[in-house]
Amino acid sequence: MTVNGSRQFRGNDGNSYFVQNAHKADMHKGKYILTVKVNGIYKLCYDMFYKLLYFDTIKDAQREVLYSADFIRTM
């Protein structure tokens, strides 16, 4: 996996990820949110304490998947 700024990418764990714009009410937390494809449906990604992951740039979201994909959870 390379960090290149594209919104849709495949992680080293084999999952398909997509970076979406955050809702306007949550823009103070971060500009983007991360989703992962599970059984054909994109689900929101949470950290290990089940807090929604927000990012300022798309590359930050890709780095999170690259370095700590084991700690990303979905509901």
A tleap script that builds the chain and sets N, CA, C and O, in Angstrom:
source leaprc.protein.ff14SB
mol = sequence {
  NMET THR VAL ASN GLY SER ARG GLN PHE ARG
  GLY ASN ASP GLY ASN SER TYR PHE VAL GLN
  ASN ALA HIE LYS ALA ASP MET HIE LYS GLY
  LYS TYR ILE LEU THR VAL LYS VAL ASN GLY
  ILE TYR LYS LEU CYS TYR ASP MET PHE TYR
  LYS LEU LEU TYR PHE ASP THR ILE LYS ASP
  ALA GLN ARG GLU VAL LEU TYR SER ALA ASP
  PHE ILE ARG THR CMET
}
set mol.1.N position { 0.842 -1.180 0.000 }
set mol.1.CA position { 0.000 0.000 0.000 }
set mol.1.C position { 0.884 1.240 0.000 }
set mol.1.O position { 1.861 1.302 0.746 }
set mol.2.N position { 0.558 2.210 -0.814 }
set mol.2.CA position { 1.266 3.481 -0.827 }
set mol.2.C position { 0.322 4.580 -0.368 }
set mol.2.O position { -0.884 4.514 -0.607 }
set mol.3.N position { 0.864 5.570 0.280 }
set mol.3.CA position { 0.086 6.719 0.734 }
set mol.3.C position { 0.102 7.734 -0.400 }
set mol.3.O position { 1.107 8.412 -0.616 }
set mol.4.N position { -1.025 7.840 -1.136 }
set mol.4.CA position { -1.032 8.684 -2.320 }
set mol.4.C position { -2.173 9.684 -2.381 }
set mol.4.O position { -2.205 10.497 -3.305 }
set mol.5.N position { -3.094 9.665 -1.461 }
set mol.5.CA position { -4.165 10.650 -1.427 }
set mol.5.C position { -5.435 10.254 -2.144 }
set mol.5.O position { -6.340 11.081 -2.257 }
set mol.6.N position { -5.552 9.018 -2.639 }
set mol.6.CA position { -6.809 8.613 -3.277 }
set mol.6.C position { -7.820 8.207 -2.215 }
set mol.6.O position { -7.447 7.673 -1.171 }
set mol.7.N position { -9.079 8.452 -2.473 }
set mol.7.CA position { -10.119 8.192 -1.479 }
set mol.7.C position { -10.400 6.712 -1.286 }
set mol.7.O position { -10.706 6.289 -0.171 }
set mol.8.N position { -10.305 5.917 -2.336 }
set mol.8.CA position { -10.577 4.490 -2.237 }
set mol.8.C position { -9.259 3.740 -2.406 }
set mol.8.O position { -8.526 3.970 -3.368 }
set mol.9.N position { -8.959 2.839 -1.462 }
set mol.9.CA position { -7.695 2.116 -1.499 }
set mol.9.C position { -7.853 0.784 -0.793 }
set mol.9.O position { -8.815 0.577 -0.054 }
set mol.10.N position { -6.928 -0.102 -1.013 }
set mol.10.CA position { -6.909 -1.418 -0.382 }
set mol.10.C position { -5.737 -1.440 0.597 }
set mol.10.O position { -4.609 -1.108 0.235 }
set mol.11.N position { -6.013 -1.832 1.828 }
set mol.11.CA position { -4.995 -1.890 2.859 }
set mol.11.C position { -4.164 -3.156 2.758 }
set mol.11.O position { -4.486 -4.061 1.987 }
set mol.12.N position { -3.100 -3.217 3.535 }
set mol.12.CA position { -2.251 -4.409 3.572 }
set mol.12.C position { -2.980 -5.608 4.160 }
set mol.12.O position { -2.565 -6.746 3.942 }
set mol.13.N position { -4.056 -5.376 4.901 }
set mol.13.CA position { -4.841 -6.465 5.480 }
set mol.13.C position { -5.829 -7.063 4.494 }
set mol.13.O position { -6.533 -8.013 4.837 }
set mol.14.N position { -5.903 -6.532 3.269 }
set mol.14.CA position { -6.770 -7.064 2.235 }
set mol.14.C position { -8.147 -6.428 2.173 }
set mol.14.O position { -8.919 -6.743 1.267 }
set mol.15.N position { -8.478 -5.552 3.093 }
set mol.15.CA position { -9.784 -4.896 3.108 }
set mol.15.C position { -9.782 -3.680 2.196 }
set mol.15.O position { -8.740 -3.072 1.952 }
set mol.16.N position { -10.956 -3.337 1.701 }
set mol.16.CA position { -11.136 -2.164 0.862 }
set mol.16.C position { -11.615 -1.011 1.749 }
set mol.16.O position { -12.595 -1.155 2.479 }
set mol.17.N position { -10.931 0.124 1.687 }
set mol.17.CA position { -11.247 1.290 2.511 }
set mol.17.C position { -11.689 2.441 1.627 }
set mol.17.O position { -11.299 2.529 0.462 }
set mol.18.N position { -12.513 3.330 2.192 }
set mol.18.CA position { -12.987 4.500 1.480 }
set mol.18.C position { -13.024 5.667 2.458 }
set mol.18.O position { -13.517 5.520 3.576 }
set mol.19.N position { -12.510 6.820 2.050 }
set mol.19.CA position { -12.487 8.017 2.888 }
set mol.19.C position { -13.609 8.931 2.427 }
set mol.19.O position { -13.669 9.308 1.256 }
set mol.20.N position { -14.501 9.289 3.352 }
set mol.20.CA position { -15.643 10.143 3.045 }
set mol.20.C position { -15.512 11.475 3.762 }
set mol.20.O position { -14.778 11.593 4.743 }
set mol.21.N position { -16.233 12.482 3.264 }
set mol.21.CA position { -16.296 13.759 3.948 }
set mol.21.C position { -17.115 13.596 5.221 }
set mol.21.O position { -18.116 12.879 5.235 }
set mol.22.N position { -16.692 14.256 6.280 }
set mol.22.CA position { -17.447 14.234 7.530 }
set mol.22.C position { -18.662 15.156 7.405 }
set mol.22.O position { -18.694 16.054 6.563 }
set mol.23.N position { -19.636 14.922 8.241 }
set mol.23.CA position { -20.826 15.760 8.267 }
set mol.23.C position { -20.442 17.170 8.705 }
set mol.23.O position { -19.492 17.344 9.468 }
set mol.24.N position { -21.169 18.170 8.231 }
set mol.24.CA position { -20.837 19.565 8.543 }
set mol.24.C position { -20.855 19.847 10.038 }
set mol.24.O position { -20.087 20.683 10.513 }
set mol.25.N position { -21.711 19.173 10.785 }
set mol.25.CA position { -21.784 19.388 12.228 }
set mol.25.C position { -20.548 18.850 12.944 }
set mol.25.O position { -20.239 19.284 14.054 }
set mol.26.N position { -19.837 17.905 12.318 }
set mol.26.CA position { -18.651 17.301 12.932 }
set mol.26.C position { -17.348 17.789 12.322 }
set mol.26.O position { -16.305 17.187 12.576 }
set mol.27.N position { -17.363 18.843 11.537 }
set mol.27.CA position { -16.143 19.323 10.874 }
set mol.27.C position { -15.091 19.814 11.865 }
set mol.27.O position { -13.907 19.844 11.530 }
set mol.28.N position { -15.495 20.200 13.082 }
set mol.28.CA position { -14.511 20.656 14.065 }
set mol.28.C position { -13.653 19.492 14.569 }
set mol.28.O position { -12.558 19.716 15.086 }
set mol.29.N position { -14.136 18.250 14.425 }
set mol.29.CA position { -13.376 17.072 14.846 }
set mol.29.C position { -12.382 16.637 13.776 }
set mol.29.O position { -11.301 16.144 14.099 }
set mol.30.N position { -12.731 16.812 12.535 }
set mol.30.CA position { -11.891 16.434 11.409 }
set mol.30.C position { -12.681 16.549 10.128 }
set mol.30.O position { -13.912 16.548 10.145 }
set mol.31.N position { -11.978 16.648 9.018 }
set mol.31.CA position { -12.635 16.871 7.739 }
set mol.31.C position { -13.120 15.576 7.084 }
set mol.31.O position { -14.062 15.598 6.292 }
set mol.32.N position { -12.483 14.450 7.411 }
set mol.32.CA position { -12.798 13.177 6.759 }
set mol.32.C position { -13.041 12.067 7.781 }
set mol.32.O position { -12.535 12.116 8.902 }
set mol.33.N position { -13.831 11.057 7.371 }
set mol.33.CA position { -14.028 9.846 8.164 }
set mol.33.C position { -13.638 8.649 7.302 }
set mol.33.O position { -13.612 8.738 6.074 }
set mol.34.N position { -13.339 7.544 7.948 }
set mol.34.CA position { -12.871 6.344 7.268 }
set mol.34.C position { -13.944 5.258 7.329 }
set mol.34.O position { -14.566 5.046 8.370 }
set mol.35.N position { -14.153 4.576 6.209 }
set mol.35.CA position { -15.072 3.445 6.156 }
set mol.35.C position { -14.345 2.242 5.575 }
set mol.35.O position { -13.372 2.394 4.837 }
set mol.36.N position { -14.820 1.042 5.908 }
set mol.36.CA position { -14.232 -0.206 5.405 }
set mol.36.C position { -15.353 -1.062 4.829 }
set mol.36.O position { -16.469 -1.066 5.349 }
set mol.37.N position { -15.054 -1.785 3.758 }
set mol.37.CA position { -16.054 -2.625 3.095 }
set mol.37.C position { -16.127 -3.974 3.791 }
set mol.37.O position { -15.142 -4.710 3.838 }
set mol.38.N position { -17.318 -4.302 4.342 }
set mol.38.CA position { -17.567 -5.570 5.020 }
set mol.38.C position { -18.815 -6.180 4.389 }
set mol.38.O position { -19.897 -5.597 4.464 }
set mol.39.N position { -18.672 -7.343 3.772 }
set mol.39.CA position { -19.781 -8.046 3.115 }
set mol.39.C position { -20.496 -7.169 2.086 }
set mol.39.O position { -21.722 -7.212 1.985 }
set mol.40.N position { -19.748 -6.380 1.330 }
set mol.40.CA position { -20.314 -5.554 0.273 }
set mol.40.C position { -20.868 -4.222 0.719 }
set mol.40.O position { -21.368 -3.462 -0.111 }
set mol.41.N position { -20.797 -3.909 2.011 }
set mol.41.CA position { -21.334 -2.662 2.562 }
set mol.41.C position { -20.198 -1.914 3.263 }
set mol.41.O position { -19.425 -2.511 4.014 }
set mol.42.N position { -20.102 -0.609 3.015 }
set mol.42.CA position { -19.102 0.194 3.708 }
set mol.42.C position { -19.618 0.562 5.100 }
set mol.42.O position { -20.714 1.104 5.243 }
set mol.43.N position { -18.814 0.260 6.122 }
set mol.43.CA position { -19.168 0.553 7.511 }
set mol.43.C position { -18.157 1.528 8.091 }
set mol.43.O position { -16.996 1.549 7.685 }
set mol.44.N position { -18.610 2.337 9.045 }
set mol.44.CA position { -17.744 3.320 9.686 }
set mol.44.C position { -16.660 2.631 10.511 }
set mol.44.O position { -16.884 1.563 11.080 }
set mol.45.N position { -15.499 3.245 10.567 }
set mol.45.CA position { -14.374 2.698 11.327 }
set mol.45.C position { -14.239 3.431 12.662 }
set mol.45.O position { -14.398 4.649 12.744 }
set mol.46.N position { -13.943 2.659 13.692 }
set mol.46.CA position { -13.772 3.173 15.038 }
set mol.46.C position { -12.403 2.736 15.549 }
set mol.46.O position { -11.817 1.779 15.042 }
set mol.47.N position { -11.899 3.447 16.558 }
set mol.47.CA position { -10.647 3.012 17.177 }
set mol.47.C position { -10.954 1.907 18.186 }
set mol.47.O position { -12.095 1.457 18.288 }
set mol.48.N position { -9.947 1.475 18.924 }
set mol.48.CA position { -10.160 0.350 19.830 }
set mol.48.C position { -11.051 0.698 21.025 }
set mol.48.O position { -11.486 -0.201 21.745 }
set mol.49.N position { -11.330 1.989 21.250 }
set mol.49.CA position { -12.230 2.413 22.318 }
set mol.49.C position { -13.595 2.814 21.754 }
set mol.49.O position { -14.397 3.437 22.450 }
set mol.50.N position { -13.861 2.453 20.481 }
set mol.50.CA position { -15.100 2.700 19.770 }
set mol.50.C position { -15.449 4.185 19.676 }
set mol.50.O position { -16.599 4.587 19.852 }
set mol.51.N position { -14.421 4.982 19.394 }
set mol.51.CA position { -14.611 6.385 19.041 }
set mol.51.C position { -14.437 6.485 17.532 }
set mol.51.O position { -13.508 5.897 16.978 }
set mol.52.N position { -15.310 7.215 16.866 }
set mol.52.CA position { -15.261 7.358 15.421 }
set mol.52.C position { -13.956 8.035 15.010 }
set mol.52.O position { -13.524 8.998 15.645 }
set mol.53.N position { -13.331 7.530 13.948 }
set mol.53.CA position { -12.049 8.055 13.486 }
set mol.53.C position { -12.268 9.245 12.555 }
set mol.53.O position { -12.935 9.115 11.529 }
set mol.54.N position { -11.712 10.401 12.907 }
set mol.54.CA position { -11.755 11.611 12.093 }
set mol.54.C position { -10.336 11.957 11.675 }
set mol.54.O position { -9.387 11.736 12.428 }
set mol.55.N position { -10.192 12.507 10.459 }
set mol.55.CA position { -8.874 12.856 9.941 }
set mol.55.C position { -8.936 14.215 9.258 }
set mol.55.O position { -9.976 14.613 8.733 }
set mol.56.N position { -7.797 14.928 9.272 }
set mol.56.CA position { -7.714 16.230 8.613 }
set mol.56.C position { -7.412 16.099 7.124 }
set mol.56.O position { -7.851 16.931 6.331 }
set mol.57.N position { -6.669 15.064 6.736 }
set mol.57.CA position { -6.355 14.838 5.329 }
set mol.57.C position { -6.613 13.382 4.971 }
set mol.57.O position { -6.707 12.524 5.849 }
set mol.58.N position { -6.727 13.114 3.686 }
set mol.58.CA position { -6.927 11.747 3.210 }
set mol.58.C position { -5.677 10.919 3.477 }
set mol.58.O position { -5.768 9.732 3.791 }
set mol.59.N position { -4.520 11.539 3.352 }
set mol.59.CA position { -3.266 10.830 3.596 }
set mol.59.C position { -3.136 10.402 5.057 }
set mol.59.O position { -2.546 9.359 5.341 }
set mol.60.N position { -3.675 11.185 5.983 }
set mol.60.CA position { -3.674 10.781 7.398 }
set mol.60.C position { -4.500 9.512 7.603 }
set mol.60.O position { -4.124 8.643 8.390 }
set mol.61.N position { -5.620 9.407 6.899 }
set mol.61.CA position { -6.453 8.208 6.998 }
set mol.61.C position { -5.708 7.004 6.427 }
set mol.61.O position { -5.779 5.913 6.992 }
set mol.62.N position { -5.004 7.185 5.328 }
set mol.62.CA position { -4.241 6.082 4.743 }
set mol.62.C position { -3.100 5.655 5.653 }
set mol.62.O position { -2.798 4.466 5.755 }
set mol.63.N position { -2.468 6.606 6.311 }
set mol.63.CA position { -1.390 6.256 7.255 }
set mol.63.C position { -1.926 5.484 8.450 }
set mol.63.O position { -1.261 4.579 8.952 }
set mol.64.N position { -3.116 5.831 8.906 }
set mol.64.CA position { -3.734 5.102 10.023 }
set mol.64.C position { -3.963 3.644 9.639 }
set mol.64.O position { -3.715 2.751 10.450 }
set mol.65.N position { -4.428 3.388 8.425 }
set mol.65.CA position { -4.634 2.022 7.958 }
set mol.65.C position { -3.293 1.315 7.793 }
set mol.65.O position { -3.166 0.138 8.129 }
set mol.66.N position { -2.306 2.019 7.283 }
set mol.66.CA position { -1.000 1.417 7.031 }
set mol.66.C position { -0.310 0.997 8.323 }
set mol.66.O position { 0.273 -0.085 8.390 }
set mol.67.N position { -0.371 1.837 9.344 }
set mol.67.CA position { 0.389 1.589 10.566 }
set mol.67.C position { -0.394 0.895 11.671 }
set mol.67.O position { 0.210 0.236 12.517 }
set mol.68.N position { -1.716 1.021 11.693 }
set mol.68.CA position { -2.455 0.436 12.811 }
set mol.68.C position { -3.799 -0.149 12.366 }
set mol.68.O position { -4.829 0.122 12.985 }
set mol.69.N position { -3.791 -0.939 11.310 }
set mol.69.CA position { -5.028 -1.564 10.822 }
set mol.69.C position { -5.570 -2.579 11.817 }
set mol.69.O position { -6.769 -2.859 11.815 }
set mol.70.N position { -4.704 -3.141 12.676 }
set mol.70.CA position { -5.160 -4.131 13.653 }
set mol.70.C position { -6.061 -3.519 14.729 }
set mol.70.O position { -6.828 -4.239 15.367 }
set mol.71.N position { -5.979 -2.215 14.936 }
set mol.71.CA position { -6.739 -1.568 15.987 }
set mol.71.C position { -8.023 -0.905 15.481 }
set mol.71.O position { -8.745 -0.287 16.264 }
set mol.72.N position { -8.315 -1.024 14.197 }
set mol.72.CA position { -9.520 -0.435 13.622 }
set mol.72.C position { -10.671 -1.427 13.772 }
set mol.72.O position { -10.538 -2.600 13.425 }
set mol.73.N position { -11.798 -0.948 14.290 }
set mol.73.CA position { -12.977 -1.780 14.536 }
set mol.73.C position { -14.167 -1.248 13.732 }
set mol.73.O position { -14.167 -0.091 13.312 }
set mol.74.N position { -15.174 -2.091 13.520 }
set mol.74.CA position { -16.447 -1.684 12.943 }
set mol.74.C position { -17.570 -2.216 13.831 }
set mol.74.O position { -17.360 -3.116 14.644 }
set mol.75.N position { -18.741 -1.658 13.666 }
set mol.75.CA position { -19.906 -2.133 14.416 }
set mol.75.C position { -20.854 -2.822 13.487 }
set mol.75.O position { -21.904 -3.298 13.918 }
savepdb mol mol.pdb
quit
